[in-house]
Amino acid sequence: QELGQRITAVCGIPVIITPDAANSTLEGGATRQMTGTLPAPDENGRLPLSSLGSTTMTTSTQPLTLNNLMWQGDINGLLDLMASRSGLYWRMDNGRIVFYLTETRTYPLHMLNTKTSSSSSVSSGSTSTMGATGGQDNSASGDATSSQSTTVGQEYDLYEDIRKTIEAMLTPEKGRYWLSASSSTLTVTDTPAVQEAVARYVDEQNSIMNRQVALNVQVLSVSNTRNEQFGLDWNLVYKSLHSAGATLNNASGDFTGATSAGVSILDTATGNAAKFSGSSLLIKALSEQGDVSVVTSQESTVTNLTPVPIQMADQTVYVAQSATTTTTDVGATTTLTPGMITTGFNMTLLPLIQKTGNLQLQMNFNLSDPPTIRSFTSKDGNSYIEMPYTKLRSLSQKVNLKEGQSLVVTGFDQNNTTTSKAGTFTPANPLFGGSQTGKNERSTLVIIITPTFPSGGNNG
C-alpha cells in the first residue's frame, strides 16, 4: 500500500488494491498459534492429532511486503515487477491501477443442457428340461439353460461433465464458479491464468458441440418372386456400382465373394457418374435384382452428439387374459383383458463429428416382424388367451464415415409364401380338375445412411 501511495504521489495515478489481493499472504501460508496446554504424547513420543482439534488455535497472517525494490524506467515495467514479486495481477481500469488476485468472468455456453441415455441389447437363450420315471421308483430328471446377452449403451450429462471439468481447473480454496442451466452461462471467479484456461476450454466445447450434420436415412425393401433367387447377390451389386464409378466395401474392406453385405460403406461416384449420388446408384443396382420400394425416408439435421431416433411401428391388440365367472342371479360373465405389442422398425443414430470433418456414427437397430397371434382355450372353456409371436433382429454398429460416403446396412430377409387353389370339388388335386398356384416372395431390407455437412456448420 505504501508503494501504491508512492506511485500515486509521483505519477498522479490512483492505485487500488482489491480485498482479495490485500488479504493474500506470502508463499508459505499462514502462521497458526495454539493456546492452552499441549496434549500428552503417546508411548512413541508423538502428539495425537485427534486431540489437537480441541485445542484453541489463533491464526495470524503476514501482510504482503515488497523489500529491496528498486526501479528506474517506465511505470509498466515497475507494475509488472510488483505483480511478479507479490503473486498478484494488475490492470488499468478507468484511469486507475488495480492490483488484484482473482477476477470474475462470465462465459456463454452455446449448447443446451442435455441429458442423454440410450441402450441397445441383443440377447439369446434356451432352456430345456427332461425327465423319466420307472416302475420301481426309478427316476431321472435334468435341465439345461444357456443364455448370451450383449448390451451397448451411451449415457452422458453435458452440463455435469462441464461442471466436473471446471472444478478440476479451479485454484484450490480460491476459485469458485456458478453454472446456470437456465441462462446457459458459466461464471468463474479465479486468477487470470485459470480464466484463460477456462476460456480456451469453453471455446473448444462451444465449437465441438455446435458442429452440424444432416443424416439422410432411406429404408428400402427389395423383393422378388423368382424361385432360384436365394437373396440379393451383392457381387452383382458390386459389379454394377463399379461399372458406374462407385465402390462398395464392407467393414473389413474386402468385398470379394460376399453374398450378404451386412454393414458396408458406399463411396461416392466419380467420372461421368459423379453428378449422381451414391445412394441413387445403389438403388439402380438393386432394382436389377428385384422390385425396390421405399419403406421410409427421413433427413434430420442435428448438432454434435445428438441422438436421432427413427421409428416406424405398428401396434397390435390381443387378448392377454380372460376369465369367466358364474353367479346365481346374473349367470356367466366373461372379462377380457387386452394386451398390446409394438412391432416394426426402430433405429437410433448418434453422430460424433470430428474436427477433420469425418463422422463416427453409432447405430442401434431393431427390427421385428408383424406378430402371429395364437389362441389357447382351457379344457373347460372358461379361459381364453391369445399369445403373440414375432421375430426379433438387432444390430449395434459403430463406423467411421468420410464426407461423400454412405453407410449401407442389410442382411434382414423375410419370406412370404402365398398359395391359391381353384376347382369345384378338390382344388388341391389336379386329377379332379383342381389347380394350385403358389408364390414365394422374398424381401430384403436395405438401409442407406448418408451424412452431409451443412455449409459453415462444421467449423473447428
C-alpha positions as CSV (number, residue, x, y, z in Angstrom):
1,Q,0.0,0.0,0.0
2,E,2.9,2.3,0.7
3,L,4.3,1.7,-2.7
4,G,0.9,2.3,-4.2
5,Q,0.7,5.6,-2.4
6,R,4.2,6.5,-3.7
7,I,3.1,5.8,-7.3
8,T,0.1,7.9,-6.9
9,A,2.1,10.8,-5.5
10,V,4.8,10.6,-8.2
11,C,2.7,9.7,-11.3
12,G,-0.7,11.0,-10.2
13,I,-2.4,7.7,-11.0
14,P,-4.7,6.2,-8.3
15,V,-3.7,2.7,-7.2
16,I,-6.4,0.4,-6.0
17,I,-5.7,-2.9,-4.2
18,T,-8.7,-5.3,-4.1
19,P,-9.7,-7.0,-0.9
20,D,-8.6,-10.4,-2.1
21,A,-5.2,-9.0,-3.0
22,A,-4.8,-7.2,0.3
23,N,-5.6,-10.4,2.2
24,S,-3.1,-12.5,0.3
25,T,-0.1,-13.8,2.2
26,L,3.4,-14.7,1.3
27,E,4.0,-18.1,-0.1
28,G,4.4,-20.4,2.9
29,G,0.9,-19.9,4.2
30,A,-0.4,-18.6,7.5
31,T,1.1,-18.9,10.9
32,R,-1.1,-20.6,13.5
33,Q,-0.7,-20.2,17.2
34,M,-2.0,-22.7,19.7
35,T,-3.2,-21.6,23.2
36,G,-3.7,-23.8,26.1
37,T,-1.9,-27.0,27.2
38,L,-0.5,-29.4,24.7
39,P,-1.9,-33.0,25.0
40,A,0.3,-35.7,26.5
41,P,2.4,-37.6,23.9
42,D,1.8,-41.3,23.2
43,E,4.3,-44.0,24.0
44,N,6.2,-43.2,20.9
45,G,6.5,-39.5,21.8
46,R,4.0,-38.3,19.2
47,L,1.2,-35.9,19.8
48,P,-2.2,-37.4,18.9
49,L,-3.7,-35.5,16.0
50,S,-7.2,-36.1,17.3
51,S,-6.5,-34.0,20.4
52,L,-5.1,-31.1,18.5
53,G,-8.5,-30.2,17.1
54,S,-9.9,-29.5,20.6
55,T,-7.0,-27.0,21.4
56,T,-7.8,-23.4,20.8
57,M,-5.8,-22.0,17.8
58,T,-5.5,-18.5,16.6
59,T,-4.4,-17.5,13.1
60,S,-2.2,-14.6,12.2
61,T,-1.3,-13.8,8.6
62,Q,1.7,-11.9,7.5
63,P,0.9,-8.8,5.4
64,L,2.3,-8.7,1.9
65,T,5.5,-6.7,1.8
66,L,8.0,-5.9,-1.0
67,N,11.5,-5.4,0.3
68,N,14.6,-4.1,-1.5
69,L,12.6,-3.0,-4.5
70,M,14.4,-0.5,-6.7
71,W,13.3,0.6,-10.1
72,Q,14.2,3.1,-12.8
73,G,12.2,3.1,-16.0
74,D,8.6,3.3,-17.3
75,I,5.8,2.5,-14.9
76,N,4.6,-0.5,-16.8
77,G,7.8,-2.3,-16.0
78,L,7.5,-1.4,-12.3
79,L,3.9,-2.7,-12.2
80,D,5.0,-5.9,-13.8
81,L,7.8,-6.3,-11.3
82,M,5.5,-5.6,-8.4
83,A,2.9,-8.2,-9.7
84,S,5.6,-10.8,-10.2
85,R,7.1,-10.3,-6.7
86,S,3.7,-10.3,-5.0
87,G,2.0,-13.0,-7.0
88,L,-0.8,-10.5,-7.9
89,Y,-2.0,-9.1,-11.2
90,W,-2.6,-5.6,-12.3
91,R,-4.8,-3.8,-14.9
92,M,-5.8,-0.3,-15.9
93,D,-9.5,0.4,-15.0
94,N,-11.0,3.8,-15.8
95,G,-7.6,5.6,-15.3
96,R,-6.8,3.6,-12.2
97,I,-4.2,1.0,-11.5
98,V,-5.9,-2.0,-9.9
99,F,-3.9,-4.8,-8.2
100,Y,-6.0,-8.0,-7.8
101,L,-5.7,-11.7,-7.2
102,T,-8.9,-13.0,-8.7
103,E,-11.4,-11.7,-11.2
104,T,-14.9,-12.8,-12.3
105,R,-15.8,-13.6,-15.9
106,T,-18.9,-15.0,-17.5
107,Y,-18.8,-17.3,-20.4
108,P,-21.7,-18.1,-22.7
109,L,-22.4,-21.8,-23.3
110,H,-23.7,-22.2,-26.9
111,M,-25.4,-25.5,-26.1
112,L,-28.5,-26.8,-24.2
113,N,-28.3,-28.7,-21.0
114,T,-28.8,-32.2,-22.5
115,K,-29.1,-35.4,-20.6
116,T,-29.0,-38.5,-22.9
117,S,-29.3,-42.2,-22.1
118,S,-29.7,-44.9,-24.7
119,S,-29.0,-48.6,-24.8
120,S,-29.4,-51.5,-27.2
121,S,-29.2,-55.1,-26.2
122,V,-29.0,-58.4,-28.1
123,S,-29.9,-61.5,-26.1
124,S,-30.5,-65.1,-26.8
125,G,-31.1,-68.1,-24.6
126,S,-32.6,-71.5,-24.4
127,T,-34.0,-73.7,-21.7
128,S,-34.6,-77.4,-21.8
129,T,-35.9,-79.9,-19.3
130,M,-36.2,-83.7,-19.4
131,G,-37.4,-86.4,-17.1
132,A,-38.1,-90.1,-16.9
133,T,-39.7,-92.4,-14.3
134,G,-39.6,-96.1,-13.9
135,G,-42.0,-98.6,-12.3
136,Q,-39.6,-99.5,-9.4
137,D,-39.2,-95.9,-8.0
138,N,-36.5,-95.2,-10.6
139,S,-36.5,-91.6,-11.8
140,A,-34.2,-89.3,-13.6
141,S,-34.5,-85.6,-14.4
142,G,-32.4,-82.8,-15.6
143,D,-32.5,-79.3,-17.1
144,A,-30.1,-77.2,-19.1
145,T,-30.1,-73.4,-19.6
146,S,-27.8,-71.3,-21.8
147,S,-28.0,-67.6,-22.5
148,Q,-26.0,-64.8,-24.0
149,S,-26.5,-61.1,-23.8
150,T,-24.7,-58.1,-25.2
151,T,-25.7,-54.5,-24.3
152,V,-24.3,-51.3,-25.8
153,G,-25.3,-48.0,-24.2
154,Q,-24.4,-44.4,-24.2
155,E,-25.2,-42.1,-21.3
156,Y,-24.0,-38.5,-20.7
157,D,-25.0,-35.3,-18.9
158,L,-23.4,-32.4,-20.8
159,Y,-23.5,-29.8,-18.1
160,E,-22.4,-32.2,-15.4
161,D,-19.3,-33.0,-17.5
162,I,-18.6,-29.3,-17.8
163,R,-19.1,-28.8,-14.1
164,K,-16.6,-31.6,-13.2
165,T,-14.0,-30.2,-15.6
166,I,-14.3,-26.7,-14.3
167,E,-13.9,-27.9,-10.7
168,A,-10.7,-29.6,-11.6
169,M,-9.3,-26.4,-13.2
170,L,-10.0,-24.0,-10.3
171,T,-7.4,-22.8,-7.8
172,P,-8.0,-24.7,-4.5
173,E,-9.6,-22.6,-1.8
174,K,-9.7,-19.5,-4.1
175,G,-11.6,-20.3,-7.2
176,R,-15.4,-20.6,-7.4
177,Y,-17.9,-20.9,-10.2
178,W,-21.6,-21.0,-11.0
179,L,-23.1,-22.9,-13.9
180,S,-26.5,-21.6,-14.8
181,A,-28.7,-24.1,-16.8
182,S,-31.5,-21.5,-17.2
183,S,-29.3,-18.9,-18.9
184,S,-26.6,-21.3,-20.3
185,T,-23.8,-19.3,-18.8
186,L,-20.7,-20.2,-16.7
187,T,-19.5,-17.6,-14.2
188,V,-16.0,-18.2,-12.8
189,T,-14.0,-16.3,-10.1
190,D,-10.3,-17.1,-10.1
191,T,-6.9,-15.9,-11.2
192,P,-6.4,-14.7,-14.8
193,A,-4.2,-17.7,-15.5
194,V,-7.1,-20.0,-14.7
195,Q,-9.5,-17.8,-16.5
196,E,-7.5,-18.1,-19.7
197,A,-7.6,-21.9,-19.4
198,V,-11.4,-21.8,-18.8
199,A,-11.9,-19.5,-21.8
200,R,-10.0,-21.9,-24.0
201,Y,-12.0,-24.9,-22.7
202,V,-15.4,-23.2,-23.2
203,D,-14.5,-22.0,-26.7
204,E,-13.4,-25.5,-27.6
205,Q,-16.6,-27.1,-26.2
206,N,-18.8,-24.5,-28.0
207,S,-17.0,-25.3,-31.2
208,I,-17.3,-29.1,-30.8
209,M,-20.9,-29.2,-29.7
210,N,-22.1,-26.8,-32.5
211,R,-20.8,-28.8,-35.4
212,Q,-23.7,-29.9,-37.5
213,V,-24.5,-32.9,-39.7
214,A,-27.5,-33.8,-41.8
215,L,-28.3,-37.5,-41.7
216,N,-30.4,-38.8,-44.6
217,V,-31.9,-42.2,-43.9
218,Q,-33.5,-44.3,-46.6
219,V,-35.1,-47.7,-45.8
220,L,-35.7,-49.8,-48.9
221,S,-37.4,-53.1,-49.4
222,V,-36.1,-55.2,-52.3
223,S,-38.5,-58.1,-53.2
224,N,-38.6,-60.7,-55.9
225,T,-40.6,-63.8,-56.7
226,R,-38.1,-65.8,-58.6
227,N,-37.7,-69.3,-57.1
228,E,-34.0,-69.5,-57.9
229,Q,-33.2,-66.4,-56.0
230,F,-31.7,-67.0,-52.6
231,G,-31.4,-63.4,-51.6
232,L,-29.5,-60.4,-53.0
233,D,-26.3,-61.2,-54.8
234,W,-24.0,-58.5,-53.6
235,N,-21.3,-59.4,-56.1
236,L,-23.7,-58.4,-58.8
237,V,-24.5,-55.2,-56.9
238,Y,-20.7,-54.5,-56.5
239,K,-20.1,-55.0,-60.3
240,S,-23.0,-52.7,-61.2
241,L,-21.7,-50.0,-58.9
242,H,-18.1,-50.4,-60.1
243,S,-19.1,-50.0,-63.7
244,A,-20.9,-46.8,-62.8
245,G,-17.8,-45.4,-61.0
246,A,-18.9,-46.1,-57.4
247,T,-17.4,-48.5,-54.9
248,L,-18.9,-50.6,-52.1
249,N,-16.8,-52.1,-49.4
250,N,-17.7,-53.9,-46.2
251,A,-16.4,-53.1,-42.8
252,S,-13.3,-55.2,-43.2
253,G,-12.5,-53.6,-46.6
254,D,-12.8,-56.9,-48.6
255,F,-15.9,-57.5,-50.6
256,T,-14.8,-60.5,-52.6
257,G,-17.2,-63.4,-52.5
258,A,-19.8,-61.5,-50.4
259,T,-23.4,-62.7,-50.7
260,S,-24.7,-60.8,-47.7
261,A,-23.4,-57.3,-47.4
262,G,-24.1,-56.8,-43.7
263,V,-22.6,-53.4,-42.9
264,S,-20.9,-51.7,-45.9
265,I,-19.5,-48.3,-46.9
266,L,-20.6,-46.8,-50.2
267,D,-18.1,-44.3,-51.7
268,T,-19.4,-41.5,-53.9
269,A,-19.3,-41.9,-57.7
270,T,-16.5,-40.5,-59.8
271,G,-16.2,-39.7,-63.5
272,N,-19.3,-39.4,-65.6
273,A,-21.5,-40.6,-62.8
274,A,-20.2,-38.0,-60.3
275,K,-23.4,-36.0,-60.7
276,F,-25.4,-38.9,-59.2
277,S,-25.3,-39.6,-55.5
278,G,-24.0,-42.9,-54.3
279,S,-27.4,-43.9,-52.9
280,S,-29.2,-43.4,-56.3
281,L,-26.7,-45.6,-58.0
282,L,-27.2,-48.3,-55.3
283,I,-31.0,-48.1,-55.8
284,K,-30.5,-48.6,-59.5
285,A,-28.2,-51.6,-58.9
286,L,-30.7,-53.1,-56.5
287,S,-33.6,-52.7,-59.0
288,E,-31.7,-55.1,-61.4
289,Q,-32.4,-57.9,-58.9
290,G,-35.9,-57.1,-57.7
291,D,-38.6,-54.6,-57.1
292,V,-37.4,-51.7,-54.9
293,S,-39.8,-49.8,-52.7
294,V,-39.1,-47.0,-50.2
295,V,-40.3,-48.1,-46.8
296,T,-39.5,-44.7,-45.2
297,S,-37.2,-41.8,-45.8
298,Q,-36.1,-39.2,-43.3
299,E,-33.5,-36.4,-43.1
300,S,-32.5,-34.9,-39.8
301,T,-30.1,-32.0,-39.2
302,V,-28.6,-32.2,-35.7
303,T,-25.7,-30.9,-33.7
304,N,-22.8,-33.0,-32.4
305,L,-23.6,-35.9,-30.1
306,T,-27.4,-35.5,-30.5
307,P,-29.3,-38.8,-30.8
308,V,-31.6,-39.2,-33.9
309,P,-34.4,-41.7,-33.2
310,I,-36.3,-43.2,-36.1
311,Q,-39.3,-45.4,-35.7
312,M,-41.9,-47.0,-38.0
313,A,-44.0,-49.3,-35.9
314,D,-47.4,-50.9,-35.7
315,Q,-49.4,-51.7,-32.5
316,T,-51.4,-55.0,-32.4
317,V,-54.0,-55.5,-29.7
318,Y,-54.7,-59.1,-28.4
319,V,-56.5,-60.8,-25.6
320,A,-53.9,-61.1,-22.9
321,Q,-56.3,-62.6,-20.3
322,S,-59.9,-63.7,-19.9
323,A,-61.9,-65.1,-17.1
324,T,-65.5,-66.3,-16.8
325,T,-67.4,-66.1,-13.5
326,T,-70.8,-67.6,-12.8
327,T,-73.2,-66.0,-10.3
328,T,-76.7,-67.2,-9.3
329,D,-78.6,-64.2,-10.3
330,V,-76.6,-62.9,-13.2
331,G,-75.2,-66.0,-14.8
332,A,-71.9,-66.3,-16.6
333,T,-69.8,-63.1,-17.0
334,T,-66.7,-63.1,-19.1
335,T,-64.0,-60.4,-18.5
336,L,-61.4,-59.8,-21.2
337,T,-58.1,-58.0,-20.5
338,P,-56.4,-56.6,-23.6
339,G,-52.6,-56.5,-24.3
340,M,-50.6,-54.6,-26.9
341,I,-47.5,-55.5,-28.8
342,T,-45.5,-53.0,-30.8
343,T,-43.5,-54.3,-33.8
344,G,-41.7,-52.7,-36.7
345,F,-38.6,-50.7,-37.4
346,N,-36.7,-48.8,-34.7
347,M,-33.3,-47.2,-35.0
348,T,-31.2,-44.7,-33.1
349,L,-28.2,-42.8,-34.6
350,L,-25.6,-41.0,-32.5
351,P,-23.1,-38.9,-34.6
352,L,-19.7,-37.7,-33.4
353,I,-18.4,-35.1,-35.8
354,Q,-14.7,-34.8,-35.7
355,K,-12.5,-31.8,-36.3
356,T,-11.2,-33.3,-39.5
357,G,-14.7,-33.4,-41.0
358,N,-15.1,-37.2,-40.6
359,L,-18.0,-38.7,-38.8
360,Q,-18.1,-41.5,-36.3
361,L,-21.6,-43.0,-36.3
362,Q,-23.1,-45.2,-33.6
363,M,-26.1,-47.1,-34.9
364,N,-28.5,-49.2,-32.8
365,F,-31.1,-51.0,-34.9
366,N,-34.1,-53.2,-34.0
367,L,-36.5,-54.9,-36.4
368,S,-39.5,-57.1,-35.5
369,D,-41.9,-58.8,-37.9
370,P,-45.7,-58.4,-37.6
371,P,-46.9,-60.8,-34.9
372,T,-48.6,-64.1,-35.4
373,I,-51.4,-64.5,-32.9
374,R,-52.0,-67.9,-31.4
375,S,-55.2,-68.7,-29.4
376,F,-55.4,-71.0,-26.4
377,T,-58.6,-72.1,-24.7
378,S,-58.8,-74.0,-21.4
379,K,-60.3,-77.5,-21.3
380,D,-63.4,-76.3,-19.5
381,G,-63.8,-73.4,-22.0
382,N,-63.9,-70.8,-19.3
383,S,-60.5,-69.2,-20.1
384,Y,-59.2,-67.9,-23.4
385,I,-55.9,-66.1,-24.2
386,E,-54.0,-65.0,-27.3
387,M,-50.2,-65.1,-27.4
388,P,-48.3,-63.0,-30.0
389,Y,-45.2,-64.4,-31.6
390,T,-42.7,-62.3,-33.5
391,K,-39.2,-62.5,-34.9
392,L,-36.7,-60.0,-33.4
393,R,-33.5,-58.9,-35.0
394,S,-31.0,-56.4,-33.5
395,L,-27.8,-54.8,-34.7
396,S,-25.3,-52.4,-33.0
397,Q,-22.6,-51.0,-35.1
398,K,-20.0,-48.1,-34.9
399,V,-18.4,-46.9,-38.1
400,N,-16.2,-44.1,-39.4
401,L,-17.5,-42.2,-42.4
402,K,-16.0,-39.5,-44.6
403,E,-18.0,-36.8,-46.4
404,G,-19.5,-38.3,-49.5
405,Q,-19.7,-41.8,-48.1
406,S,-22.9,-43.7,-47.2
407,L,-23.4,-46.5,-44.7
408,V,-25.3,-49.5,-46.1
409,V,-26.9,-52.0,-43.7
410,T,-28.6,-55.1,-44.9
411,G,-29.0,-58.8,-44.2
412,F,-32.5,-58.7,-42.9
413,D,-34.6,-61.1,-45.0
414,Q,-38.2,-62.1,-44.9
415,N,-40.1,-64.9,-46.7
416,N,-43.8,-64.6,-47.6
417,T,-45.4,-67.6,-49.2
418,T,-48.9,-67.4,-50.6
419,T,-51.0,-70.2,-52.2
420,S,-54.2,-70.1,-54.3
421,K,-56.3,-73.0,-55.3
422,A,-59.0,-73.4,-57.9
423,G,-61.5,-76.2,-58.6
424,T,-65.0,-77.4,-57.9
425,F,-64.6,-80.5,-55.7
426,T,-60.9,-81.0,-54.7
427,P,-59.0,-77.9,-55.7
428,A,-55.7,-79.3,-54.5
429,N,-55.9,-82.4,-56.6
430,P,-55.3,-81.9,-60.4
431,L,-56.8,-85.3,-61.1
432,F,-60.3,-83.9,-60.3
433,G,-59.9,-80.7,-62.2
434,G,-58.3,-78.7,-59.5
435,S,-55.3,-76.4,-59.8
436,Q,-52.9,-74.8,-57.3
437,T,-50.5,-71.9,-57.8
438,G,-48.0,-70.6,-55.3
439,K,-45.8,-67.6,-55.0
440,N,-42.7,-67.4,-52.8
441,E,-41.8,-63.8,-52.2
442,R,-38.5,-62.9,-50.5
443,S,-37.9,-59.4,-49.4
444,T,-34.6,-57.9,-48.1
445,L,-34.4,-54.7,-46.1
446,V,-31.7,-52.3,-47.1
447,I,-30.8,-49.2,-45.0
448,I,-28.8,-46.3,-46.5
449,I,-27.5,-43.6,-44.2
450,T,-25.8,-40.6,-45.9
451,P,-24.2,-37.8,-43.8
452,T,-23.8,-34.3,-45.3
453,F,-22.3,-31.3,-43.6
454,P,-24.2,-28.0,-44.0
455,S,-22.1,-25.1,-45.1
456,G,-20.4,-23.4,-42.2
457,G,-21.8,-25.9,-39.7
458,N,-18.6,-27.9,-39.2
459,N,-16.0,-25.2,-38.4
460,G,-13.5,-26.0,-35.7
